[in-house]
Amino acid sequence: MANRKEVFKTDSGIIFPEFLTQGELQANPGTYPFTRGVHESMYRSRFWTMRQYAGFGTAEESNQRYKYLIANGSSGLSVAFDLPTQIGYDSDDKMSEGEVGKVGVAIDSLKDMETLFDGIKLADVTTSMTINATASLLLLMYVAIAKKQNADLKKISGTIQNDLLKEYIARGTYIYPPKESMRLITDIFSWCSDNLPSWNTISISGYHIREAGSNAVQEVAFTLSDGIEYVRQAINSGLDVDKFAKRLSFFFNAHNNFLEEVAKFRAARKIWAKIMKEKFKAKDENSMKLRFHAQTGGSTLSDKQINNNIVRVTLQAFAAVMGGCQSLHTNGKDEALSLPTEESVQTALRTQQIIAYESGAADTVDPLGGSYIIEELTNQIEEKAWEYIEKIEEMGGATKAIEARYQKSEIENNAYNFQLGLESGENVIVGVNKFTTEEEPAHDILKISDEVRNIQTEKLRKLKAERDNVKVNELLEVIKQKASTNENMLPYFLEAIESYATIGEISNILRGVWGEYKG
């Protein structure tokens, strides 16, 4: 791939070498085990994808935010869905009361999804969707829109999170028991390999594990253990590892300790490459590459002295870039209080753009490679993460460890010890337990009206009055029957979605067959 510029140099005219080598470094960037980066030229050829996680209220409101982000230079969309959408309830369901549109956009049917992407050509953007239990349904809505736009499905690109194991460990937006969740995940792997080959079928997520209170080593270890489980399940279902593994991606937290975070990303790449080559016998090097999205640490943000959060986000984003991320989201300064305002979103996006265009960090590959401390931290994180991974494998894998509450217990212990350190003053958060000031409560925050639920309820009433309900009910009955077989569910989901069956209707059919996981 061609470089972005003919010459990369500092303000003083010093030429940046593409990368440096030294005896201690194991391999060049773009070569196994990819410690130094998954691409030979990294950001010298193209920057990471600059995403801003966004979605709130109605599809109309979120559509305007996406157009605002695109106009301000965002190179990829990242969709946040509200809790009812995430756990398979329509907005008019009694379970949805008080939550519609609050932490993301409310999507009940293909009609909402059409509004969400109105005026946006899916062939021109990459889209990441933070959705898990209902990932297959939201993905197929996206596919249905792409078909209506006459887009080439072979070229449509993006990512669904689709990581249920971490939901059982850290986040909680699961619906079905683990066995049925894993079935849906492998159905997605298989269907996308044939129909949507450029799509990342899972974003194996350490982000929420870190947000729940893990440390950097646990984040790497538990995430990669989940990855092992997904690969093993897919192979056991009959899929060729080199057919699906190239579309696996990862999602990590970018936390506060700059040096440790850079080393964490490097260590994660190295471990995953070894897992894929040695454990699963992958032959294609692309199957061994750990490609990851990073998001700055939401749990590190403070509702005190919120401008300090701009500095935190900058350091975290810089660590993600120095560690070689493929895409990045930067949090708004006010996200400890609410969803971010447009002003905060713009500042967060500009943070990435300043790093990209002004810092010089993107002008050489693996800029901290060869630093004694970075290499030592990389090796230490690798060693300690392997200890966790091997222990989980001895327990029978990630699912068995989850059932024994192993990961959850380890995370809780780490979070407890960090809190003790915070209360004793050993751990310092500027503006919270040191260098505090008296200040007025923030007033300029984004508030989502409860009226969103009424709007969505009326949309659902109108949708059900206009669609072919006989056909919808027939297709829902087919889904009910197929859920008890081993057939791939996605073709049946797609037909129902294109007939405007709702997320809640499909999810409730599956609840009736598979049951719900109570954790």
Wavefront OBJ file of the C-alpha trace (Angstrom):
o trace
v 0.000 0.000 0.000
v 1.314 3.440 -0.928
v 2.412 5.837 1.789
v 0.341 8.916 2.606
v 3.344 11.166 1.921
v 6.577 10.865 -0.043
v 8.700 11.922 2.950
v 7.942 11.822 6.673
v 9.982 14.329 8.651
v 9.952 16.398 11.835
v 9.590 20.183 12.005
v 13.396 20.298 12.103
v 13.675 18.405 8.838
v 14.778 15.125 10.444
v 13.601 12.159 8.357
v 11.518 9.555 10.172
v 12.703 6.020 9.370
v 9.853 3.656 8.651
v 10.939 1.572 11.627
v 14.135 0.609 13.419
v 15.447 -2.854 14.225
v 17.597 -4.078 17.056
v 18.650 -7.538 18.166
v 16.095 -7.789 20.976
v 13.109 -7.150 18.708
v 11.632 -10.404 17.434
v 10.264 -9.374 14.046
v 9.499 -6.441 11.800
v 6.023 -4.884 11.678
v 3.549 -6.847 9.574
v 5.270 -10.186 10.199
v 4.552 -12.960 12.692
v 3.960 -12.642 15.647
v 2.869 -9.060 14.815
v 4.064 -7.583 18.110
v 5.055 -4.431 16.244
v 1.832 -4.087 14.248
v -0.373 -6.057 11.890
v 0.625 -4.026 8.818
v 4.099 -3.347 7.504
v 3.586 0.386 7.019
v 0.781 0.997 9.563
v -0.301 4.674 9.590
v 2.254 5.751 6.992
v -0.146 4.367 4.362
v -3.452 5.234 6.059
v -4.598 6.430 9.461
v -6.657 4.334 11.821
v -10.429 4.650 11.330
v -11.679 7.538 13.450
v -15.017 6.501 14.917
v -17.270 8.306 17.353
v -19.656 6.057 19.254
v -23.044 7.713 18.888
v -26.722 6.976 19.119
v -29.508 8.357 21.280
v -33.233 9.022 21.264
v -34.955 8.339 17.979
v -33.449 7.192 14.694
v -34.110 10.681 13.299
v -32.008 12.342 16.030
v -29.161 9.863 15.685
v -29.175 10.200 11.889
v -28.515 13.917 12.297
v -25.619 13.188 14.696
v -24.071 10.760 12.170
v -24.266 13.329 9.396
v -22.673 15.872 11.748
v -19.813 13.463 12.503
v -19.231 12.658 8.832
v -19.176 16.377 8.028
v -16.562 16.884 10.756
v -14.204 14.229 9.411
v -15.251 10.997 11.106
v -14.166 8.122 8.866
v -16.436 5.474 10.376
v -19.748 5.285 12.210
v -20.187 3.531 15.542
v -23.763 2.863 16.641
v -24.938 2.791 20.240
v -28.303 1.080 20.785
v -30.605 1.574 23.751
v -31.051 -1.181 26.324
v -34.407 -2.482 25.037
v -32.881 -2.954 21.576
v -29.874 -4.703 23.104
v -31.944 -7.235 25.027
v -34.680 -7.829 22.469
v -37.656 -5.781 23.651
v -39.710 -3.419 21.516
v -40.132 0.142 22.771
v -43.792 -0.454 23.682
v -42.987 -3.458 25.874
v -43.536 -2.908 29.613
v -39.915 -3.998 30.166
v -38.740 -0.979 28.128
v -40.303 1.692 30.307
v -37.799 4.380 31.325
v -35.045 3.090 29.020
v -36.144 3.905 25.458
v -33.502 5.961 23.678
v -31.573 6.659 26.886
v -28.149 5.026 26.365
v -28.434 4.633 22.616
v -30.807 4.828 19.700
v -34.145 2.976 19.819
v -34.487 0.485 16.946
v -37.608 -1.659 16.802
v -37.775 -2.617 13.146
v -36.191 -2.255 9.725
v -38.239 0.943 9.362
v -36.213 2.555 12.194
v -32.961 1.303 10.695
v -33.897 2.837 7.329
v -34.375 6.168 9.073
v -31.109 5.789 11.003
v -29.091 5.547 7.785
v -31.219 7.817 5.626
v -29.003 9.772 3.230
v -25.903 7.725 4.132
v -24.497 5.388 1.482
v -23.409 2.213 3.241
v -20.903 1.502 0.471
v -19.048 4.694 1.460
v -18.707 4.126 5.227
v -17.650 1.423 7.640
v -20.043 0.913 10.515
v -19.421 -0.611 13.910
v -22.470 -1.702 15.889
v -22.226 -2.336 19.614
v -24.819 -5.073 19.774
v -24.576 -8.597 21.153
v -27.639 -10.681 21.996
v -29.576 -9.231 19.040
v -26.496 -8.779 16.825
v -27.799 -11.058 14.067
v -31.014 -9.031 13.755
v -29.345 -5.614 13.603
v -26.748 -6.885 11.142
v -29.468 -8.219 8.863
v -31.324 -4.906 9.034
v -28.108 -3.266 7.840
v -27.868 -5.855 5.052
v -31.484 -5.193 4.049
v -30.730 -1.470 3.693
v -27.563 -2.195 1.696
v -29.634 -4.358 -0.665
v -32.144 -1.543 -1.120
v -29.238 0.791 -1.969
v -27.994 -1.758 -4.531
v -24.678 -1.934 -2.693
v -22.298 -4.821 -3.338
v -22.593 -7.012 -0.233
v -19.147 -8.440 -0.949
v -17.689 -4.980 -0.243
v -19.868 -3.757 2.619
v -17.611 -3.463 5.651
v -17.961 -2.920 9.357
v -18.170 -4.784 12.646
v -20.768 -6.170 15.017
v -19.643 -6.705 18.588
v -21.485 -10.050 18.841
v -19.477 -11.085 21.942
v -21.795 -12.836 24.375
v -19.183 -14.413 26.606
v -18.078 -11.034 27.925
v -21.747 -10.235 28.608
v -21.855 -13.140 31.055
v -18.543 -11.990 32.563
v -18.929 -8.245 32.820
v -21.815 -6.457 31.126
v -25.094 -8.339 31.396
v -26.993 -7.649 28.147
v -27.514 -11.323 27.358
v -30.848 -12.953 26.543
v -30.361 -16.665 25.862
v -28.298 -19.354 27.627
v -24.634 -19.693 26.540
v -25.239 -22.718 24.282
v -27.848 -20.907 22.171
v -25.819 -17.690 22.159
v -22.818 -19.569 20.806
v -25.025 -21.138 18.159
v -26.115 -17.707 16.903
v -22.517 -16.501 16.860
v -21.334 -19.405 14.715
v -24.401 -18.977 12.462
v -23.221 -15.403 11.878
v -19.654 -16.560 11.149
v -20.917 -19.042 8.568
v -23.503 -16.804 6.885
v -21.154 -13.838 6.615
v -18.313 -15.912 5.165
v -20.631 -16.697 2.237
v -22.626 -13.471 1.968
v -20.753 -10.631 3.685
v -17.049 -11.536 3.387
v -15.646 -8.083 4.231
v -17.600 -7.816 7.479
v -15.945 -8.356 10.876
v -18.276 -10.911 12.392
v -17.276 -10.385 16.018
v -15.450 -7.837 18.111
v -14.113 -9.892 20.998
v -14.275 -7.364 23.740
v -11.949 -6.626 26.605
v -13.323 -3.108 26.914
v -16.191 -4.010 29.227
v -14.004 -6.417 31.184
v -11.726 -3.464 31.957
v -14.677 -1.182 32.697
v -15.931 -3.758 35.222
v -12.691 -3.406 37.177
v -10.055 -5.721 35.696
v -6.416 -4.753 35.292
v -4.544 -4.717 31.970
v -3.292 -8.313 32.251
v -6.760 -9.648 33.073
v -8.240 -7.650 30.194
v -5.870 -9.319 27.727
v -6.136 -12.797 29.233
v -9.907 -12.990 29.620
v -10.511 -11.467 26.185
v -8.186 -13.869 24.402
v -9.641 -16.804 26.350
v -13.062 -15.811 25.024
v -11.488 -15.692 21.565
v -10.190 -19.238 21.991
v -13.698 -20.382 22.908
v -15.258 -18.783 19.816
v -12.659 -20.273 17.484
v -12.996 -23.707 19.072
v -16.798 -23.574 18.805
v -16.650 -22.511 15.157
v -14.204 -25.290 14.266
v -16.340 -27.846 16.125
v -19.350 -26.712 14.077
v -17.453 -27.589 10.908
v -16.002 -24.246 9.806
v -12.468 -23.991 8.369
v -10.342 -21.806 10.656
v -8.797 -19.922 7.738
v -12.238 -19.223 6.319
v -13.642 -17.323 9.319
v -10.678 -16.275 11.483
v -9.622 -13.460 9.145
v -12.835 -11.611 10.048
v -12.404 -11.815 13.819
v -11.606 -8.499 15.456
v -11.003 -7.295 19.006
v -12.059 -4.346 21.145
v -9.823 -3.063 23.929
v -9.911 -0.318 26.514
v -7.352 2.478 26.357
v -6.729 3.216 30.029
v -4.630 5.701 31.988
v -1.199 4.112 32.431
v 0.326 5.163 29.116
v 3.346 2.832 29.040
v 1.435 -0.223 30.251
v -1.335 0.360 27.718
v 1.074 0.552 24.773
v 2.720 -2.674 25.939
v -0.689 -4.322 26.489
v -1.665 -3.902 22.855
v 1.670 -5.245 21.644
v 1.477 -8.267 23.978
v -2.092 -9.060 22.929
v -1.073 -9.251 19.267
v 1.831 -11.537 20.080
v -0.249 -13.941 22.199
v -3.099 -14.175 19.697
v -0.727 -14.900 16.807
v 0.738 -17.799 18.783
v -2.711 -19.106 19.737
v -3.900 -19.152 16.136
v -0.729 -20.658 14.699
v 0.161 -23.172 17.388
v -3.177 -24.118 18.943
v -5.529 -23.886 15.971
v -2.987 -24.563 13.190
v -4.043 -21.589 11.063
v -2.043 -21.386 7.847
v -3.090 -17.953 6.574
v -1.168 -15.170 8.331
v -4.278 -12.983 8.181
v -5.933 -15.502 10.506
v -3.175 -14.831 13.052
v -3.449 -11.049 13.064
v -5.122 -9.421 16.048
v -6.855 -6.362 14.603
v -8.436 -4.166 17.236
v -10.644 -1.187 17.891
v -9.878 0.871 20.986
v -12.041 3.171 23.042
v -10.803 5.491 25.731
v -11.760 4.439 29.242
v -15.268 5.526 30.182
v -14.815 4.457 33.799
v -11.767 6.730 34.121
v -13.848 9.837 33.457
v -14.869 11.999 36.385
v -17.892 14.185 36.966
v -15.572 16.513 38.900
v -13.476 19.070 36.994
v -14.718 17.581 33.740
v -12.183 19.445 31.594
v -9.564 17.133 33.126
v -11.255 14.383 31.113
v -9.999 15.966 27.886
v -6.438 15.372 29.090
v -7.220 11.795 30.151
v -8.814 11.019 26.794
v -5.853 12.512 24.937
v -3.333 10.329 26.799
v -5.470 7.223 26.357
v -5.991 7.870 22.640
v -2.279 8.477 22.191
v -1.540 5.127 23.879
v -3.940 3.366 21.494
v -2.230 4.935 18.489
v 1.271 4.181 19.775
v 0.083 0.624 20.409
v -1.173 0.180 16.840
v -4.986 0.253 16.901
v -6.954 -0.138 13.664
v -9.809 2.108 14.751
v -10.441 4.390 17.710
v -13.254 6.097 19.591
v -12.518 8.996 21.913
v -14.956 9.742 24.750
v -16.506 13.144 25.334
v -15.465 15.070 28.414
v -19.026 15.036 29.820
v -19.729 11.306 29.554
v -19.492 10.819 33.312
v -22.659 12.940 33.436
v -24.629 12.031 30.320
v -24.375 11.191 26.655
v -22.011 13.757 25.094
v -23.113 17.061 23.612
v -22.158 17.953 20.034
v -19.450 20.299 21.352
v -17.902 17.484 23.406
v -18.093 15.088 20.481
v -16.299 17.560 18.248
v -13.512 18.024 20.819
v -13.154 14.245 21.145
v -12.917 13.801 17.375
v -10.470 16.701 17.048
v -8.278 14.950 19.640
v -7.827 12.041 17.230
v -7.249 14.348 14.293
v -4.568 16.331 16.140
v -2.778 13.089 17.060
v -3.011 11.958 13.428
v -2.016 15.138 11.640
v 0.070 17.106 14.144
v 1.827 14.818 16.627
v 4.099 12.885 14.258
v 3.160 9.633 16.004
v 1.656 8.257 12.784
v 4.774 8.894 10.718
v 6.753 5.845 11.831
v 5.758 2.270 12.624
v 5.844 1.020 16.250
v 7.443 4.261 17.517
v 8.141 2.884 21.017
v 9.464 -0.496 19.863
v 12.952 -1.052 21.257
v 12.329 1.058 24.351
v 13.696 -0.982 27.240
v 10.654 -0.356 29.410
v 8.120 -1.017 26.632
v 9.808 -4.297 25.667
v 9.996 -5.384 29.320
v 6.356 -4.490 29.975
v 5.294 -6.282 26.784
v 7.088 -9.451 27.913
v 5.730 -9.219 31.464
v 2.131 -8.744 30.325
v 2.496 -11.649 27.912
v 3.873 -13.938 30.618
v 1.190 -13.064 33.192
v -1.633 -13.247 30.636
v -0.526 -16.741 29.567
v -0.823 -17.871 33.203
v -4.489 -16.834 33.247
v -5.179 -18.322 29.797
v -3.660 -21.667 30.748
v -5.635 -21.764 34.010
v -8.892 -21.109 32.124
v -8.029 -23.837 29.602
v -7.393 -26.233 32.488
v -10.904 -25.404 33.758
v -12.324 -26.493 30.397
v -12.333 -23.152 28.580
v -13.953 -19.756 28.974
v -17.545 -20.992 29.188
v -16.737 -23.443 31.988
v -14.772 -20.735 33.797
v -17.730 -18.347 33.441
v -20.060 -20.948 34.943
v -17.635 -21.217 37.886
v -17.639 -17.384 38.153
v -13.840 -17.415 37.849
v -13.334 -14.343 35.651
v -16.029 -12.399 37.475
v -14.440 -13.153 40.853
v -10.970 -12.127 39.677
v -12.323 -8.856 38.285
v -14.275 -8.107 41.461
v -11.198 -8.698 43.617
v -9.109 -6.364 41.476
v -11.810 -3.670 41.510
v -12.105 -3.954 45.303
v -8.367 -3.585 45.809
v -8.257 -0.564 43.500
v -11.070 1.068 45.469
v -9.204 0.457 48.733
v -6.193 2.186 47.203
v -8.377 5.083 46.108
v -9.786 5.530 49.592
v -6.345 5.325 51.216
v -4.874 7.811 48.744
v -2.422 5.284 47.298
v -4.267 5.558 43.979
v -4.764 9.150 42.853
v -7.479 10.523 40.594
v -6.823 14.214 40.049
v -9.791 16.329 41.045
v -11.479 13.424 42.837
v -9.309 12.395 45.806
v -6.472 14.910 45.294
v -6.342 18.523 44.071
v -10.081 18.910 44.604
v -12.019 22.170 44.281
v -15.531 23.398 44.965
v -17.502 23.764 41.738
v -21.003 24.328 40.445
v -22.858 21.295 39.002
v -22.636 21.055 35.220
v -25.722 22.372 33.424
v -24.963 21.937 29.724
v -25.595 18.207 29.421
v -27.607 16.159 26.934
v -30.954 14.983 28.304
v -33.142 12.392 26.563
v -36.872 12.947 26.955
v -39.197 10.150 28.054
v -41.326 11.244 25.082
v -39.094 9.038 22.898
v -41.033 5.977 24.099
v -44.342 7.528 23.025
v -42.874 8.354 19.606
v -41.594 4.808 19.145
v -44.880 3.292 20.351
v -46.803 5.285 17.747
v -44.333 4.188 15.043
v -44.908 0.550 16.027
v -48.689 0.989 15.933
v -48.482 2.465 12.441
v -46.011 -0.203 11.242
v -48.235 -3.070 12.364
v -51.271 -1.461 10.751
v -49.518 -1.141 7.378
v -47.451 -4.349 7.040
v -48.697 -7.781 5.919
v -49.331 -9.289 9.357
v -50.389 -12.668 7.980
v -47.014 -13.017 6.277
v -45.138 -11.778 9.359
v -46.869 -14.325 11.588
v -46.107 -17.117 9.115
v -42.414 -16.149 9.083
v -42.303 -15.966 12.889
v -43.753 -19.487 13.012
v -40.981 -20.673 10.675
v -38.383 -19.137 13.015
v -39.989 -20.964 15.938
v -39.727 -24.279 14.089
v -36.159 -23.727 12.852
v -34.932 -22.726 16.327
v -35.328 -26.366 17.376
v -33.147 -27.590 14.495
v -29.460 -27.143 13.674
v -30.130 -25.007 10.619
v -28.527 -21.591 10.217
v -31.094 -19.092 11.516
v -29.974 -16.017 9.562
v -31.829 -16.644 6.262
v -35.091 -16.982 8.232
v -34.353 -13.890 10.308
v -33.624 -11.874 7.157
v -36.906 -12.796 5.494
v -38.857 -11.799 8.606
v -36.936 -8.546 9.010
v -37.516 -7.577 5.380
v -41.239 -8.132 6.025
v -40.944 -5.715 8.998
v -41.138 -8.160 11.870
v -39.801 -6.381 14.949
v -36.808 -7.161 17.138
v -39.106 -7.873 20.060
v -41.308 -10.257 18.072
v -38.365 -12.326 16.831
v -36.599 -12.294 20.215
v -39.743 -13.370 22.054
v -40.151 -16.336 19.691
v -36.589 -17.410 20.519
v -37.154 -16.836 24.246
v -40.068 -19.242 24.020
v -37.917 -21.956 22.446
v -34.514 -21.415 24.077
v -35.430 -19.783 27.375
v -33.627 -16.918 29.081
v -30.336 -16.967 30.958
v -30.783 -15.774 34.529
v -27.089 -15.654 35.501
l 1 2 3 4 5 6 7 8 9 10 11 12 13 14 15 16 17 18 19 20 21 22 23 24 25 26 27 28 29 30 31 32 33 34 35 36 37 38 39 40 41 42 43 44 45 46 47 48 49 50 51 52 53 54 55 56 57 58 59 60 61 62 63 64 65 66 67 68 69 70 71 72 73 74 75 76 77 78 79 80 81 82 83 84 85 86 87 88 89 90 91 92 93 94 95 96 97 98 99 100 101 102 103 104 105 106 107 108 109 110 111 112 113 114 115 116 117 118 119 120 121 122 123 124 125 126 127 128 129 130 131 132 133 134 135 136 137 138 139 140 141 142 143 144 145 146 147 148 149 150 151 152 153 154 155 156 157 158 159 160 161 162 163 164 165 166 167 168 169 170 171 172 173 174 175 176 177 178 179 180 181 182 183 184 185 186 187 188 189 190 191 192 193 194 195 196 197 198 199 200 201 202 203 204 205 206 207 208 209 210 211 212 213 214 215 216 217 218 219 220 221 222 223 224 225 226 227 228 229 230 231 232 233 234 235 236 237 238 239 240 241 242 243 244 245 246 247 248 249 250 251 252 253 254 255 256 257 258 259 260 261 262 263 264 265 266 267 268 269 270 271 272 273 274 275 276 277 278 279 280 281 282 283 284 285 286 287 288 289 290 291 292 293 294 295 296 297 298 299 300 301 302 303 304 305 306 307 308 309 310 311 312 313 314 315 316 317 318 319 320 321 322 323 324 325 326 327 328 329 330 331 332 333 334 335 336 337 338 339 340 341 342 343 344 345 346 347 348 349 350 351 352 353 354 355 356 357 358 359 360 361 362 363 364 365 366 367 368 369 370 371 372 373 374 375 376 377 378 379 380 381 382 383 384 385 386 387 388 389 390 391 392 393 394 395 396 397 398 399 400 401 402 403 404 405 406 407 408 409 410 411 412 413 414 415 416 417 418 419 420 421 422 423 424 425 426 427 428 429 430 431 432 433 434 435 436 437 438 439 440 441 442 443 444 445 446 447 448 449 450 451 452 453 454 455 456 457 458 459 460 461 462 463 464 465 466 467 468 469 470 471 472 473 474 475 476 477 478 479 480 481 482 483 484 485 486 487 488 489 490 491 492 493 494 495 496 497 498 499 500 501 502 503 504 505 506 507 508 509 510 511 512 513 514 515 516 517 518 519
